[in-house]
Every structure is written in C-alpha cells, then in structure tokens.
Amino acid sequence: MIIKINNKDYDLNIDPNMPLLWVLRDILGLTGTKYGCGVGDCGSCMVLVDSVARKSCILPVSQIVGKSITTIEGLSSDASHIVQKAWIEAGVPQCGYCQPGQIMSAVGLLIAIPKPTDDDINNAMSANICRCGTYSRIRAAIHIAAKG
C-alpha cells in the first residue's frame, strides 16, 4: 500500500485497518502527532487529510490511500509556518501536549475559512481538548495567523 505523508510516498506492507496514528508514530517515526485518548475524543492526534483536519487514532490507513497527509512535521522544520509563528506570538503552549493537534486543526480551519470569526474558530476547534485551558490564546493565535 502506497501512502503519501508530508509530500513523500511510502510503500508499506501493513494491515489496512491499522490506525494512521500507529503508522505515523510506530512505523515511520513521526512522533509529533500525539496519542491522547485513542477513541477520537481529544484531538491530540489531528493531521490533515487533503487539507481537512482528521483524527488519526480512529482513521484506518486504508482510508488515506490516494490522499495527501500532512503532519505537524510537514508544516515546517523550524516552526516557520504562519500558524506556528502565531502560536509562539500568542504564547499558547503550556504543557504543549495537545499543541500539534491544535495547530493542525487551526491550519485546516484557515485553509477552509481564511478569515474565521470567533464562532468559526470555536466550532472548528471543538474537536480538540486542551487540559491547560489555553482556549482564549488559541483563538487569539488563529486570528493572528489569519491576518497573515
């Protein structure tokens, strides 16, 4: 099975029902995508599938064949992506564990809605849990990134 992750093709002999998260972390060593709950409730494992945020812990790898996957590692190697820069500017991270998933959801939102309202942000980011409660800073960072 050939899958495309971060603009690179991988030819893998794996169970098609394996969750994408385990392919990323255990097979390809892309550990930026985090394991949180394993049942699609927390959003720590968010990646982009054809530019749409999806939870990789519940996404069988068979469903991504022929699609383009972007992980946090695929945004930039030096935190230079506009959303990553906005995250730093707004001082979003505390513990940081949920941040890759939060950032990937924010990128997906900004692709779909380049100038989101607070309601757009709240709706798009509702799939992600931040136990540190940095939601107001996340919203601020998304507005900063939207301004470009």
DONUMI-94674 format. One record per residue: x, z, y of N, C-alpha, C, O in turn; residue number from 1. Coordinates in nm, 2 decimals. Atoms other than C-alpha are relative to their C-alpha. Example, Ala and Ser with C-alpha at 12.3 -4.5 7.8 and 13.67 -1.06 7.14 Angstrom:
# DONUMI-94674
R      nX      nZ      nY     caX     caZ     caY      cX      cZ      cY      oX      oZ      oY  num
R    0.09    0.00   -0.12    1.23    0.78   -0.45    0.09    0.00    0.12    0.19    0.07    0.12    1
R   -0.09    0.00   -0.11    1.37    0.71   -0.11   -0.08    0.08    0.11   -0.03    0.09    0.22    2
***
This chain:
# DONUMI-94674
R      nX      nZ      nY     caX     caZ     caY      cX      cZ      cY      oX      oZ      oY  num
R    0.08    0.00   -0.12    0.00    0.00    0.00    0.09    0.00    0.12    0.18    0.08    0.14    1
R   -0.08    0.01   -0.13    0.14   -0.10    0.34   -0.08    0.06    0.11   -0.20    0.02    0.13    2
R    0.06   -0.06   -0.12    0.06    0.12    0.64    0.09   -0.01    0.12    0.21   -0.01    0.10    3
R   -0.08    0.02   -0.13    0.17    0.08    1.00   -0.01    0.13    0.08   -0.12    0.17    0.12    4
R    0.00   -0.12   -0.07    0.27    0.40    1.17    0.11   -0.01    0.11    0.23   -0.04    0.08    5
R   -0.09    0.01   -0.12    0.43    0.41    1.52    0.08   -0.14    0.00    0.20   -0.14    0.02    6
R   -0.05    0.14    0.00    0.48    0.03    1.50    0.10   -0.03   -0.11    0.18   -0.13   -0.09    7
R   -0.09    0.02    0.12    0.67    0.05    1.17   -0.08   -0.01   -0.12   -0.17    0.07   -0.15    8
R    0.07    0.02    0.13    0.54   -0.08    0.84    0.07    0.08   -0.11    0.19    0.08   -0.12    9
R   -0.05   -0.08    0.11    0.58    0.15    0.54   -0.07   -0.06   -0.13   -0.20   -0.06   -0.13   10
R    0.06    0.04    0.13    0.52    0.02    0.18    0.01    0.12   -0.09    0.12    0.15   -0.14   11
R    0.00   -0.13    0.07    0.42    0.33   -0.01   -0.09   -0.01   -0.13   -0.19   -0.08   -0.13   12
R    0.07    0.00    0.13    0.31    0.38   -0.37   -0.06    0.14   -0.01    0.00    0.24   -0.06   13
R    0.06   -0.13   -0.01    0.07    0.67   -0.31   -0.15   -0.01   -0.04   -0.21   -0.11   -0.05   14
R    0.15   -0.01    0.03   -0.28    0.79   -0.41   -0.07   -0.04    0.12   -0.05    0.02    0.23   15
R    0.07    0.04   -0.12   -0.52    0.61   -0.18   -0.09    0.11    0.06   -0.14    0.10    0.17   16
R    0.08   -0.11   -0.05   -0.72    0.93   -0.15    0.08    0.11    0.07    0.02    0.21    0.12   17
R   -0.09   -0.10   -0.07   -0.42    1.13   -0.01   -0.04    0.00    0.15   -0.04   -0.10    0.21   18
R    0.02   -0.01   -0.15   -0.50    1.26    0.34    0.12   -0.06    0.07    0.24   -0.03    0.04   19
R   -0.11    0.05   -0.08   -0.29    1.08    0.60    0.09    0.11    0.05    0.21    0.08    0.06   20
R   -0.09   -0.11   -0.04   -0.16    1.41    0.72    0.11    0.03   -0.09    0.23    0.05   -0.05   21
R   -0.10   -0.02    0.10    0.03    1.46    0.40    0.10   -0.11   -0.01    0.22   -0.09   -0.04   22
R   -0.09    0.12    0.00    0.17    1.11    0.41    0.10    0.02    0.12    0.22    0.00    0.10   23
R   -0.09   -0.01   -0.12    0.30    1.17    0.76    0.10    0.11   -0.01    0.22    0.09    0.01   24
R   -0.09   -0.12    0.01    0.44    1.52    0.70    0.09    0.00   -0.12    0.21    0.02   -0.11   25
R   -0.08   -0.02    0.12    0.55    1.52    0.34    0.08   -0.12   -0.05    0.18   -0.10   -0.11   26
R   -0.07    0.13    0.06    0.64    1.16    0.26    0.09   -0.06    0.11    0.20   -0.10    0.08   27
R   -0.07    0.07   -0.11    0.75    1.02    0.60    0.08    0.10    0.09    0.17    0.05    0.17   28
R   -0.08   -0.09   -0.08    0.89    1.34    0.76   -0.04    0.01    0.14    0.04    0.06    0.23   29
R    0.05    0.00   -0.14    0.68    1.30    1.08   -0.08    0.13    0.01   -0.20    0.13    0.00   30
R    0.06   -0.13    0.00    0.61    1.67    1.13   -0.06    0.04    0.13   -0.10    0.16    0.15   31
R    0.06   -0.03   -0.13    0.49    1.65    1.49   -0.15    0.02   -0.02   -0.21    0.10    0.05   32
R    0.15   -0.02    0.03    0.13    1.62    1.35   -0.01    0.12   -0.08    0.05    0.14   -0.19   33
R    0.01   -0.13    0.06    0.03    1.97    1.26   -0.11    0.02   -0.10   -0.22   -0.05   -0.09   34
R    0.10   -0.05    0.09   -0.16    2.12    0.97   -0.06    0.13    0.06    0.01    0.22    0.09   35
R    0.07   -0.12   -0.06   -0.42    2.36    1.11   -0.10    0.06   -0.11   -0.07    0.16   -0.17   36
R    0.11   -0.05    0.08   -0.74    2.41    0.91   -0.01   -0.08   -0.14   -0.06   -0.02   -0.23   37
R    0.01    0.08    0.12   -0.73    2.13    0.65   -0.14   -0.06   -0.02   -0.16   -0.12   -0.12   38
R    0.14    0.05    0.02   -1.11    2.06    0.69   -0.05   -0.07    0.12   -0.17   -0.09    0.13   39
R    0.04    0.08   -0.11   -1.12    1.87    1.02   -0.07    0.08    0.11   -0.15    0.02    0.19   40
R    0.07   -0.08   -0.10   -1.24    2.16    1.24    0.09    0.03    0.12    0.03    0.05    0.23   41
R   -0.08   -0.05   -0.11   -0.94    2.24    1.46    0.07   -0.11    0.09    0.10   -0.08    0.21   42
R   -0.06    0.11   -0.07   -0.79    1.90    1.57    0.16    0.01    0.01    0.21   -0.08    0.08   43
R   -0.15   -0.01   -0.01   -0.42    2.01    1.53    0.06   -0.13   -0.06    0.18   -0.16   -0.03   44
R   -0.06    0.12    0.08   -0.37    1.70    1.30   -0.04   -0.13    0.07   -0.02   -0.24    0.00   45
R    0.05    0.13   -0.06   -0.51    1.44    1.55    0.11   -0.10    0.02    0.23   -0.07    0.06   46
R   -0.08    0.11   -0.02   -0.35    1.10    1.55   -0.09   -0.11    0.06   -0.21   -0.10    0.06   47
R    0.08    0.11   -0.05   -0.46    0.77    1.70    0.00   -0.11   -0.11    0.10   -0.15   -0.17   48
R    0.02    0.10    0.10   -0.60    0.51    1.46   -0.06   -0.12    0.08   -0.18   -0.11    0.13   49
R    0.04    0.11   -0.09   -0.63    0.18    1.65   -0.05    0.05    0.14   -0.15    0.01    0.19   50
R    0.02   -0.06   -0.13   -0.62    0.38    1.97   -0.11    0.10    0.01   -0.15    0.14    0.12   51
R    0.11   -0.10    0.00   -0.90    0.62    1.87    0.05    0.13   -0.07    0.11    0.12   -0.18   52
R   -0.05   -0.13    0.06   -0.83    0.99    1.80   -0.08    0.03   -0.13   -0.20    0.02   -0.13   53
R    0.06   -0.03    0.13   -0.89    1.08    1.44    0.07    0.12   -0.07    0.19    0.13   -0.04   54
R   -0.06   -0.12    0.07   -0.83    1.39    1.23    0.07   -0.04   -0.13    0.00   -0.08   -0.22   55
R   -0.07    0.06    0.11   -0.56    1.30    0.98   -0.01    0.09   -0.13    0.02    0.04   -0.24   56
R    0.01   -0.08    0.12   -0.62    1.60    0.75   -0.12   -0.04   -0.09   -0.12    0.00   -0.21   57
R    0.12    0.04    0.08   -0.96    1.45    0.63   -0.01   -0.15   -0.01   -0.11   -0.20   -0.05   58
R    0.01    0.15    0.00   -0.87    1.08    0.66    0.09   -0.05   -0.11    0.21   -0.05   -0.11   59
R   -0.07    0.06    0.11   -0.78    0.92    0.33    0.09   -0.12    0.05    0.04   -0.20    0.13   60
R   -0.09    0.10   -0.04   -0.48    0.69    0.36   -0.06   -0.14   -0.02   -0.03   -0.24    0.04   61
R    0.06    0.13    0.03   -0.69    0.41    0.21   -0.08   -0.05    0.12   -0.10   -0.18    0.13   62
R    0.08    0.04   -0.12   -0.90    0.40    0.53    0.09   -0.05    0.12    0.03   -0.09    0.22   63
R   -0.08    0.04   -0.11   -0.60    0.32    0.75    0.08   -0.13   -0.03    0.15   -0.18    0.06   64
R   -0.07    0.13    0.03   -0.47    0.01    0.57   -0.04   -0.10    0.09   -0.16   -0.12    0.11   65
R    0.03    0.10   -0.10   -0.45   -0.27    0.82   -0.03    0.05    0.14   -0.06   -0.03    0.23   66
R    0.02   -0.05   -0.13   -0.48   -0.04    1.11    0.13    0.06    0.06    0.23    0.08   -0.02   67
R   -0.12   -0.05   -0.06   -0.22    0.09    1.36   -0.02    0.15    0.03   -0.11    0.19    0.10   68
R    0.01   -0.14   -0.02   -0.15    0.46    1.35    0.11    0.04    0.10    0.22   -0.01    0.09   69
R   -0.09   -0.05   -0.09    0.02    0.64    1.64    0.00    0.15   -0.01   -0.11    0.22    0.00   70
R   -0.01   -0.15    0.00    0.15    1.00    1.60    0.07    0.04    0.13    0.10   -0.04    0.21   71
R   -0.06   -0.06   -0.12    0.29    1.23    1.87    0.14   -0.06    0.01    0.19   -0.08    0.12   72
R   -0.14    0.06    0.00    0.64    1.09    1.77    0.00   -0.14    0.06    0.10   -0.19    0.11   73
R    0.01    0.14   -0.04    0.52    0.74    1.85   -0.03   -0.01    0.15   -0.02   -0.13    0.20   74
R    0.02    0.01   -0.14    0.43    0.82    2.21    0.12   -0.02    0.08    0.13   -0.11    0.16   75
R   -0.14    0.01   -0.06    0.79    0.87    2.32    0.09    0.09   -0.07    0.05    0.19   -0.14   76
R   -0.10   -0.08    0.06    1.11    1.01    2.20    0.05    0.11    0.10    0.13    0.20    0.06   77
R   -0.06   -0.09   -0.10    1.18    1.20    2.52   -0.11    0.06    0.10   -0.08    0.10    0.21   78
R    0.11   -0.06   -0.08    0.84    1.33    2.65   -0.03   -0.08    0.13   -0.07   -0.02    0.23   79
R    0.02    0.08   -0.12    0.82    1.04    2.90   -0.14   -0.06    0.00   -0.17   -0.13    0.10   80
R    0.13    0.06   -0.01    0.47    0.93    2.81   -0.08    0.07    0.11   -0.06    0.19    0.14   81
R    0.07   -0.06   -0.12    0.24    0.99    3.11   -0.08    0.12   -0.03   -0.09    0.22    0.05   82
R    0.08   -0.12    0.04    0.02    1.24    2.92    0.10    0.12   -0.03    0.07    0.23    0.01   83
R   -0.10   -0.11    0.03    0.33    1.44    2.80    0.05    0.05    0.14    0.07    0.17    0.15   84
R   -0.05   -0.04   -0.13    0.46    1.44    3.16   -0.10    0.09    0.07   -0.07    0.19    0.14   85
R    0.11   -0.07   -0.07    0.12    1.56    3.29   -0.01    0.14   -0.07   -0.04    0.24    0.00   86
R    0.00   -0.13    0.07    0.12    1.84    3.02    0.10    0.09    0.05    0.08    0.21    0.08   87
R   -0.11   -0.08   -0.05    0.45    1.96    3.15   -0.03    0.04    0.14   -0.01    0.16    0.18   88
R    0.03   -0.03   -0.14    0.35    1.94    3.51   -0.11    0.11    0.02   -0.10    0.19    0.10   89
R    0.11   -0.10   -0.01    0.03    2.14    3.45    0.03    0.13   -0.07   -0.05    0.22   -0.07   90
R   -0.04   -0.13    0.08    0.21    2.40    3.23   -0.10    0.03   -0.11   -0.13    0.15   -0.12   91
R    0.10   -0.02    0.10   -0.03    2.35    2.95    0.04    0.09   -0.12   -0.02    0.19   -0.15   92
R   -0.03   -0.07    0.12    0.15    2.48    2.64    0.03    0.15    0.02    0.09    0.20    0.11   93
R   -0.04   -0.14    0.01    0.17    2.85    2.55    0.07    0.01   -0.14    0.19    0.00   -0.14   94
R   -0.07    0.00    0.13    0.23    2.88    2.18    0.04   -0.14   -0.04    0.14   -0.16   -0.11   95
R   -0.03    0.14    0.02    0.23    2.50    2.16   -0.05   -0.06   -0.13   -0.04   -0.18   -0.15   96
R    0.03    0.06    0.13    0.10    2.46    1.80   -0.10   -0.11    0.01   -0.09   -0.21   -0.06   97
R    0.10    0.10    0.00   -0.21    2.27    1.89    0.03   -0.12    0.09   -0.05   -0.22    0.09   98
R   -0.02    0.10   -0.10   -0.05    2.06    2.16    0.02   -0.15   -0.05   -0.03   -0.23    0.02   99
R   -0.01    0.14    0.04    0.04    1.75    1.96   -0.14   -0.06   -0.02   -0.17   -0.18    0.02  100
R    0.14    0.04    0.02   -0.33    1.72    1.86   -0.07   -0.02    0.13   -0.15   -0.11    0.15  101
R    0.07    0.01   -0.13   -0.45    1.79    2.21    0.05   -0.12    0.07   -0.03   -0.19    0.13  102
R   -0.05    0.12   -0.07   -0.22    1.53    2.35   -0.05   -0.13   -0.05   -0.08   -0.22    0.02  103
R    0.04    0.12    0.06   -0.32    1.27    2.10   -0.15   -0.03    0.04   -0.19   -0.14    0.06  104
R    0.14    0.02   -0.04   -0.69    1.33    2.18   -0.01   -0.04    0.15   -0.09   -0.13    0.18  105
R    0.00    0.04   -0.14   -0.62    1.31    2.55    0.04   -0.15    0.02   -0.01   -0.22    0.10  106
R   -0.05    0.14   -0.01   -0.43    0.98    2.51   -0.12   -0.09   -0.05   -0.15   -0.19    0.02  107
R    0.12    0.08    0.04   -0.73    0.84    2.31   -0.11    0.00    0.10   -0.17   -0.11    0.12  108
R    0.10   -0.01   -0.11   -0.97    0.96    2.58    0.04   -0.10    0.12   -0.04   -0.17    0.16  109
R   -0.04    0.08   -0.12   -0.76    0.79    2.86    0.00   -0.15   -0.03   -0.01   -0.23    0.06  110
R    0.01    0.14    0.04   -0.75    0.47    2.66   -0.14   -0.05    0.01   -0.17   -0.16    0.06  111
R    0.14    0.03    0.00   -1.13    0.47    2.63   -0.06    0.01    0.14   -0.14   -0.07    0.18  112
R    0.05   -0.03   -0.14   -1.20    0.61    2.98    0.11    0.04    0.09    0.15    0.15    0.10  113
R   -0.12   -0.02   -0.08   -0.91    0.57    3.22   -0.02    0.10    0.11    0.08    0.17    0.15  114
R    0.02   -0.10   -0.11   -1.07    0.79    3.49   -0.12    0.09   -0.04   -0.23    0.08    0.01  115
R    0.11   -0.09    0.05   -1.27    1.06    3.30   -0.04    0.10    0.10    0.03    0.15    0.18  116
R    0.06   -0.11   -0.07   -1.50    1.31    3.45    0.03    0.13   -0.08    0.08    0.12   -0.19  117
R   -0.02   -0.12    0.07   -1.48    1.68    3.36   -0.09    0.00   -0.13   -0.05    0.05   -0.24  118
R    0.09    0.00    0.12   -1.78    1.62    3.12    0.06   -0.10   -0.10    0.06   -0.06   -0.22  119
R   -0.07    0.09    0.10   -1.59    1.32    2.96    0.11    0.08   -0.07    0.13    0.07   -0.19  120
R   -0.11   -0.07    0.06   -1.29    1.54    2.91   -0.05    0.11   -0.10    0.00    0.13   -0.21  121
R    0.05   -0.10    0.09   -1.49    1.83    2.77   -0.06   -0.05   -0.13   -0.03    0.00   -0.23  122
R    0.05    0.07    0.12   -1.67    1.60    2.53    0.11   -0.05   -0.09    0.11   -0.02   -0.21  123
R   -0.10    0.05    0.08   -1.36    1.43    2.41    0.09    0.10   -0.06    0.14    0.09   -0.17  124
R   -0.09   -0.10    0.04   -1.15    1.74    2.38   -0.07    0.11   -0.09    0.00    0.20   -0.13  125
R    0.07   -0.10    0.08   -1.42    1.94    2.20    0.04    0.00   -0.15    0.01    0.10   -0.22  126
R   -0.05    0.00    0.14   -1.27    1.84    1.87    0.13    0.07   -0.03    0.18    0.08   -0.14  127
R   -0.13   -0.07    0.00   -0.96    2.04    1.95   -0.01    0.14    0.04   -0.08    0.18    0.14  128
R    0.00   -0.15   -0.03   -0.92    2.42    1.94    0.14    0.04    0.04    0.24    0.01   -0.02  129
R   -0.12   -0.06   -0.05   -0.66    2.60    2.14   -0.02    0.15    0.00   -0.10    0.20    0.08  130
R    0.02   -0.14    0.01   -0.63    2.96    2.04    0.05    0.08    0.12    0.02    0.19    0.14  131
R   -0.05   -0.06   -0.12   -0.44    3.04    2.35   -0.09   -0.01    0.12   -0.07    0.05    0.22  132
R    0.10    0.02   -0.11   -0.73    2.92    2.57    0.05   -0.07    0.12    0.02   -0.04    0.23  133
R   -0.06    0.07   -0.11   -0.54    2.67    2.78   -0.09   -0.12    0.05   -0.04   -0.21    0.10  134
R    0.09    0.11   -0.03   -0.85    2.45    2.83    0.00   -0.04    0.14   -0.01   -0.17    0.17  135
R    0.00    0.05   -0.14   -0.85    2.45    3.21    0.13   -0.07    0.04    0.12   -0.17    0.11  136
R   -0.12    0.07   -0.02   -0.49    2.35    3.21    0.01   -0.14   -0.07    0.06   -0.23   -0.02  137
R    0.02    0.13    0.08   -0.56    2.08    2.95   -0.08   -0.10    0.09   -0.04   -0.21    0.11  138
R    0.09    0.09   -0.09   -0.84    1.94    3.18    0.08   -0.04    0.12    0.08   -0.16    0.15  139
R   -0.08    0.04   -0.12   -0.60    1.95    3.48    0.10   -0.10   -0.04    0.12   -0.20    0.04  140
R   -0.10    0.09    0.04   -0.33    1.77    3.29   -0.06   -0.14   -0.02    0.00   -0.24    0.01  141
R    0.06    0.13    0.03   -0.57    1.49    3.18   -0.03   -0.06    0.14   -0.02   -0.18    0.15  142
R    0.03    0.06   -0.14   -0.68    1.45    3.55    0.13   -0.05    0.06    0.14   -0.16    0.12  143
R   -0.13    0.04   -0.05   -0.31    1.43    3.65    0.04   -0.13   -0.07    0.09   -0.23    0.00  144
R   -0.04    0.12    0.07   -0.24    1.17    3.38   -0.09   -0.12    0.04   -0.04   -0.23    0.05  145
R    0.09    0.10   -0.04   -0.55    0.97    3.49    0.04   -0.06    0.13    0.01   -0.18    0.16  146
R   -0.04    0.05   -0.13   -0.41    0.94    3.84    0.12   -0.08   -0.01    0.15   -0.16    0.08  147
R   -0.12    0.09    0.03   -0.10    0.78    3.69    0.12    0.04    0.08    0.22   -0.02    0.06  148
***
